[in-house]
Amino acid sequence: MSVPDIVTQRLQLRQRGLVDFDDCLKMDRDPDVTEFVDGPWNNPEQHCAFLTERMQANYPDGLGYWTVRLKDADQGFLGWIMLLPDGQDRGSAEIGWRFNRQTWGKGYGTEAAKAVLDYVQTSLNIPRIFAEIDQRNIGSIRVAEKLGMLADGRSTDAGQGDLVFVVEDKK
């Protein structure tokens, strides 16, 4: 099971794997990057186990994580995009993104996420894509809005301050 390679005007997206472990670990250890994301970022043992589990999980075909790099340069790891199944709802999947702080404001997140949404529309039968974004995370909210995602209330997870943004296939 895997995700396809995707190439955009500036970016190359390929399946994330253990080869990306150190880059992901370093990115997650930047408190600005993980400020609005719950996770074991401050516990090295739990963080490594969490990351390993995510990288080795067996996602349904076409879903999972992409590593994002610049297409025409030897610049390293920029970040990742995920497209994960929504529990038991086969008609829905969650999209998410995380990028190194040095890449913020350059449009990479929007460009990569748009490419993944285009892939969903042309290759997968998933009519509803959503993103859960902390209401304080203005940068990610702007990415969702640029993708044409619309606010659709709050997360149903108890105690979460997450907003839910949705894009639905109009077919």
LUMDREN-148747 format. One line per field, with one value per residue: residue in three letters; x, y, z of N, C-alpha, C in turn. Coordinates in pm, 1 decimal. Each point is the difference from the previous one (the first is absolute). Example, Ala and Ser with C-alpha at 12.3 -4.5 7.8 and 13.67 -1.06 7.14 Angstrom:
2
residuo = c(ALA / SER)
nxx = c(1319.0 / -35.0)
nyy = c(-569.0 / 105.0)
nzz = c(780.0 / -72.0)
caxx = c(-89.0 / 82.0)
cayy = c(119.0 / 119.0)
cazz = c(0.0 / 6.0)
cxx = c(90.0 / -77.0)
cyy = c(120.0 / 109.0)
czz = c(0.0 / 73.0)
// end
This chain:
171
residuo = c(MET / SER / VAL / PRO / ASP / ILE / VAL / THR / GLN / ARG / LEU / GLN / LEU / ARG / GLN / ARG / GLY / LEU / VAL / ASP / PHE / ASP / ASP / CYS / LEU / LYS / MET / ASP / ARG / ASP / PRO / ASP / VAL / THR / GLU / PHE / VAL / ASP / GLY / PRO / TRP / ASN / ASN / PRO / GLU / GLN / HIS / CYS / ALA / PHE / LEU / THR / GLU / ARG / MET / GLN / ALA / ASN / TYR / PRO / ASP / GLY / LEU / GLY / TYR / TRP / THR / VAL / ARG / LEU / LYS / ASP / ALA / ASP / GLN / GLY / PHE / LEU / GLY / TRP / ILE / MET / LEU / LEU / PRO / ASP / GLY / GLN / ASP / ARG / GLY / SER / ALA / GLU / ILE / GLY / TRP / ARG / PHE / ASN / ARG / GLN / THR / TRP / GLY / LYS / GLY / TYR / GLY / THR / GLU / ALA / ALA / LYS / ALA / VAL / LEU / ASP / TYR / VAL / GLN / THR / SER / LEU / ASN / ILE / PRO / ARG / ILE / PHE / ALA / GLU / ILE / ASP / GLN / ARG / ASN / ILE / GLY / SER / ILE / ARG / VAL / ALA / GLU / LYS / LEU / GLY / MET / LEU / ALA / ASP / GLY / ARG / SER / THR / ASP / ALA / GLY / GLN / GLY / ASP / LEU / VAL / PHE / VAL / VAL / GLU / ASP / LYS / LYS)
nxx = c(84.7 / -33.3 / 64.9 / -57.9 / 105.2 / 16.4 / -2.5 / 36.9 / -37.5 / -5.3 / -93.5 / 63.2 / -108.6 / 54.1 / -23.9 / -49.8 / 125.3 / 55.4 / 26.6 / -125.8 / 29.1 / 129.6 / -38.1 / -87.6 / 89.0 / 93.3 / -84.7 / -39.7 / 129.1 / -39.8 / 0.8 / 53.2 / 61.5 / 20.6 / 7.2 / -64.9 / 96.2 / -99.0 / 96.3 / 77.3 / -6.5 / -33.9 / -45.3 / 133.8 / -16.7 / -98.2 / 74.2 / 112.0 / -64.6 / -49.7 / 116.0 / 62.0 / -95.0 / 3.4 / 130.9 / -26.7 / -95.4 / -95.9 / 11.9 / -128.6 / -7.4 / 99.3 / 1.0 / 34.3 / 131.5 / 14.3 / 124.5 / 21.8 / 50.5 / 96.5 / -63.8 / 39.2 / 8.7 / 115.6 / -100.0 / 26.3 / -37.1 / -116.2 / -59.2 / -125.4 / -70.8 / -113.1 / -43.4 / -79.0 / -31.1 / -129.0 / 74.6 / -127.6 / 14.5 / -36.8 / -97.5 / 96.4 / 86.1 / 100.1 / 12.9 / 130.4 / 69.3 / 129.1 / 50.0 / 128.2 / 28.0 / 119.3 / -96.5 / -42.0 / -117.2 / 39.5 / -113.2 / 100.8 / -51.3 / -34.9 / 117.5 / 59.4 / -72.5 / 13.5 / 126.6 / -1.1 / -61.5 / 82.6 / 96.1 / -53.2 / -15.4 / 121.4 / 46.7 / -58.2 / -73.2 / 44.0 / -130.4 / 49.4 / 70.9 / 53.4 / 15.3 / 59.7 / -30.0 / 99.9 / -99.7 / 110.8 / -7.1 / 24.0 / 125.9 / -33.4 / -66.4 / 100.5 / 80.7 / -78.1 / -5.0 / 132.1 / -19.4 / -74.8 / 64.3 / -116.2 / -9.5 / 5.0 / 17.0 / -18.7 / 117.4 / -37.1 / 133.3 / -31.8 / -24.2 / -27.0 / 96.3 / -16.6 / 28.0 / -111.7 / 87.8 / -89.4 / 34.5 / -106.3 / 9.9 / -12.2 / 60.6)
nyy = c(-117.6 / 93.1 / 114.9 / 57.4 / 1.4 / 123.6 / 61.4 / 112.3 / 124.2 / 0.7 / -92.5 / -87.3 / -75.0 / -69.4 / -129.7 / 36.8 / -12.0 / -108.9 / 13.7 / 36.1 / -105.3 / 13.3 / 21.5 / -99.4 / -75.7 / 45.7 / -13.5 / -116.3 / 3.7 / 63.2 / 64.3 / 80.1 / -107.3 / -45.2 / 131.8 / -25.7 / -91.3 / -74.7 / -33.9 / -106.5 / 123.7 / 7.8 / -115.9 / 0.5 / -82.2 / 69.2 / 107.4 / -66.5 / -52.7 / 119.5 / 58.2 / -96.4 / 4.4 / 132.2 / -15.1 / -92.0 / 86.9 / -88.9 / 110.3 / 27.0 / -75.3 / 80.9 / -49.3 / 101.4 / -1.9 / 125.2 / -23.4 / 125.5 / 9.6 / 89.6 / 26.7 / 124.9 / -46.6 / 7.3 / 87.9 / -19.3 / -70.9 / 24.3 / -120.0 / -13.8 / -80.5 / -3.0 / -118.5 / 7.4 / -128.9 / 26.9 / -75.5 / -9.8 / 131.0 / -91.0 / 85.0 / -13.6 / 100.0 / -6.5 / 126.6 / -4.1 / 94.2 / -17.2 / 121.4 / -12.1 / 59.2 / -39.2 / -87.8 / 43.2 / 28.9 / -115.3 / -38.9 / -60.5 / 33.6 / 118.2 / 14.6 / -50.9 / 68.0 / 102.1 / -37.0 / -15.9 / 116.3 / 47.0 / -63.3 / 45.7 / 117.5 / -20.6 / -43.0 / 67.8 / -90.4 / 120.4 / 6.7 / -31.3 / 111.8 / -26.7 / 113.7 / -50.0 / 127.4 / 10.4 / 51.5 / -24.7 / -105.8 / 129.2 / -40.8 / -102.5 / 88.1 / 82.5 / -102.3 / -39.3 / 127.0 / 4.2 / -112.2 / 99.6 / -32.4 / -43.8 / 96.1 / -106.1 / 97.8 / -63.2 / -44.1 / -123.7 / 5.8 / -61.0 / 126.2 / -26.2 / 84.4 / -115.5 / 71.7 / -31.3 / -24.3 / 21.0 / -91.8 / 17.7 / -122.2 / 84.6 / -115.0)
nzz = c(0.0 / -84.4 / 7.9 / -103.7 / -79.1 / 44.8 / -117.2 / 59.4 / -16.5 / 132.8 / 19.0 / 77.2 / -13.8 / 98.2 / -2.2 / 117.6 / 40.4 / 49.7 / -128.5 / 25.6 / 73.9 / -25.2 / -125.0 / 8.2 / 59.6 / -81.3 / -101.6 / 49.7 / 11.2 / -109.2 / 116.5 / -90.4 / -47.7 / 122.0 / -0.7 / -112.0 / 16.9 / 48.2 / 82.3 / -11.1 / -44.4 / 128.1 / -45.5 / -1.7 / 102.1 / 56.3 / -21.1 / 27.5 / 103.9 / 29.4 / -27.5 / 64.7 / 93.5 / -7.4 / 2.7 / 91.5 / 26.9 / -6.5 / -71.5 / -18.7 / -108.5 / -29.4 / 123.7 / 78.5 / 1.3 / -41.3 / -34.9 / 37.5 / -122.5 / -15.0 / -112.5 / -13.6 / 122.8 / 56.1 / 15.6 / 125.8 / 99.0 / -63.1 / -8.7 / 42.5 / -79.4 / 69.2 / -35.8 / 108.4 / 9.4 / -9.9 / 77.8 / 30.4 / -17.5 / -88.7 / 26.6 / 92.9 / -17.1 / 85.2 / -35.2 / 2.1 / 61.9 / -13.7 / 18.8 / -34.3 / 113.2 / -43.7 / -22.2 / 117.3 / -51.2 / -48.0 / 57.7 / 62.4 / 117.6 / -48.0 / -58.6 / 106.1 / 87.6 / -83.8 / -14.4 / 131.1 / 16.5 / -92.3 / 64.5 / 113.2 / -59.9 / -47.9 / 117.1 / 95.9 / 53.6 / 37.7 / 22.9 / 119.9 / -11.4 / 116.8 / 65.7 / 106.7 / 28.5 / 85.4 / 69.5 / 69.8 / -80.3 / -0.2 / 3.4 / 77.0 / 73.3 / -20.5 / 28.2 / 99.8 / 32.5 / -20.4 / 69.6 / 42.9 / 110.4 / 43.6 / 90.4 / 80.1 / 86.3 / 114.3 / 39.9 / -21.2 / -9.0 / 112.1 / 34.3 / -126.0 / -33.2 / -64.6 / -107.7 / -61.6 / -96.3 / -96.2 / -86.5 / -77.9 / -52.4 / -100.1 / -23.4)
caxx = c(-84.7 / 86.3 / -51.1 / 78.0 / 81.7 / -68.6 / 91.4 / -66.0 / 91.1 / 122.2 / 17.8 / -8.9 / -60.6 / 19.6 / -42.0 / 87.2 / 48.8 / 96.2 / 111.1 / -35.4 / -18.9 / 77.8 / -52.4 / -128.8 / 29.0 / 56.3 / -105.9 / -93.4 / 63.9 / -9.5 / -126.3 / -86.7 / -64.1 / -99.0 / -71.6 / -144.7 / -24.1 / 24.6 / 86.8 / 104.7 / 117.9 / 100.5 / 43.0 / 71.7 / -33.8 / -136.0 / 0.8 / 56.2 / -96.3 / -113.0 / 42.3 / 22.6 / -131.1 / -62.6 / 73.4 / -10.9 / -141.3 / -49.2 / -116.0 / -64.7 / 69.8 / -22.6 / 0.2 / 122.4 / 79.4 / 98.1 / 108.5 / 3.0 / 132.3 / 2.8 / 19.0 / 117.8 / 114.3 / 41.7 / -40.8 / -52.1 / -135.9 / -78.8 / -109.0 / -81.5 / -145.3 / -63.2 / -137.2 / -26.6 / -141.3 / -78.0 / -58.6 / -88.3 / -70.4 / 75.2 / -24.9 / 63.5 / 141.1 / 58.1 / 123.9 / 76.5 / 132.0 / 95.6 / 118.6 / 105.2 / -27.1 / 73.4 / -71.8 / -129.6 / -22.0 / 46.2 / -104.5 / 24.5 / -109.9 / -116.2 / 29.4 / 2.3 / -134.4 / -84.3 / 34.2 / -61.3 / -144.3 / -20.2 / 15.3 / -121.9 / -110.9 / 17.4 / 38.6 / -61.3 / -143.9 / -21.3 / -73.4 / 13.8 / 132.2 / -6.2 / 119.3 / -25.0 / 105.0 / -14.5 / -53.9 / 106.4 / 99.8 / -41.5 / 68.1 / -67.2 / -134.3 / 14.8 / 23.7 / -129.5 / -83.7 / 55.1 / -35.2 / -143.1 / -68.1 / -93.1 / -18.8 / -116.9 / -19.3 / 111.9 / 25.7 / -86.5 / 83.9 / -23.8 / 106.5 / 84.0 / -29.0 / 24.2 / -101.0 / -1.9 / -14.1 / -43.7 / -21.0 / -75.5 / -4.2 / -131.1 / -43.2)
cayy = c(117.6 / 116.5 / 118.7 / 23.5 / 121.0 / 114.3 / 109.5 / 127.1 / 95.3 / 16.9 / -101.1 / -143.4 / -71.3 / -144.4 / -69.2 / 18.2 / -126.5 / 8.9 / 84.4 / 136.4 / 0.0 / 104.7 / 131.0 / 20.1 / 15.2 / 134.6 / 96.9 / -7.2 / 52.4 / 145.8 / 29.9 / 82.5 / -88.2 / -86.4 / 79.3 / -21.8 / -141.2 / -88.4 / -112.3 / -29.4 / 70.0 / 24.0 / -127.1 / -60.9 / -140.8 / -5.8 / 67.4 / -94.9 / -108.7 / 57.5 / 23.7 / -130.2 / -61.4 / 70.6 / -28.2 / -140.5 / -39.4 / -49.7 / 80.0 / -45.7 / 40.2 / 138.2 / 87.6 / -6.4 / 122.4 / 37.7 / 91.8 / 109.2 / 58.1 / 83.4 / -81.4 / 33.2 / 38.7 / -104.8 / 35.4 / -117.4 / -19.7 / 120.4 / -35.4 / -110.7 / 9.4 / -128.9 / -26.0 / -117.7 / -39.1 / 51.0 / -110.2 / -91.3 / 70.9 / -17.5 / 113.3 / 117.3 / -13.8 / 120.3 / 51.5 / 80.0 / 38.1 / 56.1 / 44.4 / 67.2 / 142.5 / 77.6 / -3.0 / 66.5 / 123.2 / -14.9 / -64.7 / -142.3 / -77.7 / 13.2 / -67.1 / -144.8 / -46.0 / 10.5 / -114.8 / -118.8 / 10.0 / -31.7 / -145.7 / -59.1 / 23.1 / -73.7 / -140.6 / -69.6 / 20.0 / 51.3 / 123.4 / 104.6 / 15.0 / 99.4 / 31.1 / 52.7 / 99.2 / 77.5 / 132.8 / 100.9 / -23.3 / 85.9 / -42.5 / -116.9 / 41.5 / 68.3 / -103.8 / -65.0 / 93.8 / 9.1 / -125.8 / 0.0 / -71.6 / 85.9 / -29.9 / -86.3 / -22.8 / -37.9 / -142.2 / -69.1 / -54.5 / 74.3 / 85.9 / 52.3 / 132.5 / -9.6 / 30.4 / -98.8 / 56.5 / -109.2 / 15.4 / -117.2 / -21.5 / 41.7 / -89.7)
cazz = c(0.0 / -8.3 / -66.5 / -122.0 / -9.9 / -59.3 / -29.1 / -27.5 / -63.4 / 78.9 / 104.0 / -23.0 / 111.7 / -10.4 / 120.6 / 115.8 / 53.2 / 109.9 / -43.3 / 39.8 / 145.0 / 68.2 / -40.9 / 68.3 / 141.9 / 18.3 / -22.7 / 111.6 / 121.4 / -2.6 / 68.4 / -84.7 / -97.7 / 65.2 / 100.3 / -1.4 / -26.7 / 114.1 / -31.5 / 99.2 / -52.1 / 104.0 / 56.6 / -113.6 / -23.7 / -53.1 / -129.5 / -97.7 / -19.8 / -72.9 / -138.1 / -62.7 / -24.2 / -112.0 / -124.0 / -36.6 / -4.1 / -127.0 / -37.4 / -123.3 / -122.1 / -42.0 / 117.7 / 79.2 / 12.3 / -101.2 / 33.1 / -96.6 / -27.4 / -120.1 / -120.3 / -80.4 / 82.8 / 92.0 / 135.2 / 67.7 / 45.1 / 28.5 / 89.9 / -48.3 / -18.1 / 28.1 / -39.2 / 81.6 / 5.6 / 113.1 / 76.1 / -71.9 / -106.7 / -125.4 / -88.0 / 57.3 / 36.6 / 58.7 / -56.1 / 94.9 / -48.3 / 95.3 / -72.9 / 75.6 / 19.1 / -100.4 / -127.9 / 14.5 / -75.9 / -138.3 / -77.3 / -21.3 / 57.7 / -87.8 / -126.9 / 20.9 / 36.6 / -119.3 / -84.8 / 59.9 / -24.1 / -142.0 / -9.1 / 55.2 / -93.5 / -125.0 / 13.9 / 113.7 / 16.2 / 135.3 / -26.3 / 102.6 / 60.8 / 106.9 / 78.8 / 133.1 / 21.5 / 122.7 / -31.5 / 13.1 / -104.5 / -111.5 / -122.1 / -57.6 / -40.8 / -130.3 / -101.2 / -26.5 / -76.7 / -136.2 / -66.7 / -24.3 / 107.5 / 71.9 / 141.5 / 19.0 / 142.4 / 86.4 / 16.5 / 95.8 / 106.9 / 124.4 / 49.3 / -106.6 / -51.7 / -143.3 / -99.7 / -107.8 / -134.1 / -87.6 / -143.4 / -45.8 / -145.2 / -49.5 / -110.1)
cxx = c(89.1 / -74.4 / 86.4 / 91.2 / -82.7 / 103.7 / -82.8 / 100.6 / 131.9 / 36.0 / -4.9 / -56.3 / 20.7 / -39.6 / 102.3 / 39.1 / 101.0 / 123.2 / -22.9 / -8.9 / 72.2 / -50.9 / -131.9 / 20.8 / 51.9 / -108.7 / -95.1 / 58.4 / 6.0 / -133.7 / -93.1 / -78.6 / -113.4 / -84.2 / -148.1 / -38.3 / 31.7 / 87.7 / 108.4 / 132.7 / 110.4 / 46.0 / 68.6 / -39.4 / -139.5 / -7.9 / 51.7 / -97.6 / -119.9 / 34.4 / 21.6 / -132.3 / -67.8 / 68.0 / -16.9 / -144.6 / -39.1 / -130.2 / -66.8 / 72.5 / -39.1 / -0.7 / 129.5 / 66.2 / 92.0 / 107.2 / 6.0 / 141.9 / -12.7 / 35.3 / 135.4 / 120.6 / 34.8 / -30.3 / -65.5 / -148.6 / -68.4 / -108.4 / -75.6 / -145.9 / -55.4 / -140.6 / -35.6 / -148.3 / -65.2 / -70.3 / -81.5 / -69.8 / 81.7 / -19.7 / 69.1 / 145.8 / 49.2 / 129.4 / 67.7 / 138.0 / 83.3 / 127.3 / 100.5 / -27.6 / 69.2 / -72.3 / -131.8 / -6.2 / 43.1 / -101.4 / 18.6 / -114.2 / -122.9 / 21.7 / -3.8 / -139.9 / -95.2 / 26.8 / -62.0 / -151.5 / -33.2 / 9.3 / -125.5 / -112.8 / 12.2 / 19.2 / -68.3 / -148.7 / -27.8 / -67.9 / 22.7 / 140.0 / -10.2 / 136.4 / -46.1 / 118.1 / -28.9 / -40.0 / 103.7 / 102.7 / -39.7 / 65.3 / -68.8 / -142.7 / 6.3 / 26.7 / -132.5 / -89.4 / 48.9 / -31.7 / -148.7 / -78.3 / -84.8 / -11.1 / -131.4 / -15.3 / 127.5 / 13.8 / -95.5 / 80.8 / -16.0 / 122.4 / 88.1 / -43.4 / 17.5 / -122.2 / 9.5 / -24.1 / -24.6 / 2.2 / -67.9 / 0.2 / -141.5 / -53.5 / -141.6)
cyy = c(123.7 / 117.5 / 24.1 / 121.5 / 107.5 / 109.2 / 123.9 / 92.0 / 10.1 / -118.8 / -142.8 / -61.9 / -147.9 / -63.3 / 20.6 / -136.7 / 23.0 / 82.7 / 146.3 / 17.2 / 116.7 / 139.4 / 30.6 / 24.3 / 140.8 / 106.4 / 4.0 / 57.5 / 152.2 / 37.4 / 90.9 / -86.2 / -80.4 / 74.4 / -35.0 / -146.6 / -81.1 / -115.7 / -13.9 / 69.6 / 16.6 / -126.2 / -78.6 / -144.7 / -13.0 / 63.3 / -95.2 / -113.9 / 47.3 / 15.4 / -132.1 / -66.6 / 65.3 / -33.4 / -143.9 / -48.6 / -42.7 / 73.6 / -59.7 / 56.0 / 141.7 / 99.0 / -19.2 / 136.0 / 17.9 / 86.6 / 103.4 / 56.3 / 92.7 / -87.1 / 23.9 / 43.8 / -115.3 / 40.6 / -121.0 / 5.8 / 133.8 / -28.0 / -119.0 / 40.1 / -138.1 / -1.7 / -133.0 / -32.9 / 53.1 / -116.1 / -93.1 / 65.5 / -6.8 / 115.1 / 126.8 / -30.7 / 133.7 / 36.4 / 85.1 / 28.2 / 50.8 / 31.2 / 64.4 / 149.8 / 85.8 / 6.7 / 77.2 / 127.3 / -7.4 / -72.0 / -148.6 / -86.6 / 1.6 / -76.4 / -152.4 / -53.0 / 7.0 / -117.8 / -128.6 / 3.2 / -28.7 / -151.0 / -70.3 / 9.6 / -85.5 / -150.6 / -78.1 / 31.2 / 38.0 / 135.4 / 112.4 / -4.0 / 109.4 / 19.2 / 52.2 / 89.2 / 76.6 / 142.6 / 111.4 / -8.5 / 73.0 / -44.0 / -118.2 / 31.5 / 68.8 / -100.2 / -66.6 / 89.9 / 14.2 / -125.2 / -6.9 / -77.7 / 100.1 / -43.4 / -75.0 / -35.9 / -35.9 / -151.2 / -58.8 / -64.9 / 86.5 / 82.0 / 61.3 / 140.8 / 3.0 / 41.4 / -107.5 / 74.3 / -115.4 / 44.9 / -127.8 / -3.9 / 28.7 / -87.9 / -44.9)
czz = c(0.0 / -60.7 / -123.5 / 14.7 / -69.6 / -21.2 / -32.9 / -67.8 / 76.0 / 87.9 / -52.6 / 127.3 / -24.6 / 132.6 / 111.1 / 52.6 / 109.9 / -36.6 / 41.2 / 151.5 / 68.2 / -35.2 / 69.9 / 149.2 / 29.1 / -15.9 / 119.6 / 128.7 / 2.4 / 63.5 / -80.3 / -99.2 / 64.8 / 104.6 / 10.6 / -21.2 / 125.7 / -44.0 / 103.6 / -30.9 / 104.2 / 71.3 / -112.2 / -29.9 / -60.9 / -139.0 / -107.9 / -28.7 / -81.4 / -147.6 / -74.9 / -34.9 / -119.7 / -132.5 / -46.8 / -8.3 / -141.2 / -33.1 / -123.7 / -122.8 / -40.7 / 114.3 / 77.1 / 6.8 / -120.6 / 65.6 / -110.4 / -7.2 / -120.4 / -119.3 / -65.1 / 81.3 / 91.9 / 144.0 / 62.2 / 26.6 / 31.5 / 103.4 / -55.1 / -13.2 / 33.4 / -57.0 / 65.6 / 1.7 / 127.4 / 69.1 / -87.7 / -118.7 / -128.9 / -97.9 / 45.2 / 32.9 / 53.2 / -71.3 / 108.0 / -55.7 / 115.6 / -77.3 / 94.4 / 5.9 / -106.7 / -134.1 / 4.1 / -84.1 / -145.1 / -88.0 / -21.7 / 53.2 / -88.9 / -130.1 / 14.6 / 31.7 / -118.9 / -93.3 / 54.2 / -20.5 / -146.2 / -23.0 / 51.8 / -101.7 / -125.7 / 17.6 / 111.5 / 6.9 / 146.0 / -15.1 / 100.9 / 60.9 / 104.9 / 64.5 / 135.1 / 35.7 / 127.6 / -35.9 / 11.5 / -112.6 / -129.0 / -131.9 / -67.0 / -42.3 / -135.7 / -111.9 / -36.0 / -84.5 / -143.5 / -81.1 / -34.4 / 103.8 / 78.2 / 144.7 / 16.8 / 148.1 / 72.3 / 4.8 / 102.1 / 111.0 / 123.6 / 38.1 / -107.7 / -39.0 / -150.0 / -80.5 / -107.4 / -131.0 / -95.2 / -144.8 / -45.4 / -151.6 / -47.4 / -112.4 / 19.5)
// end
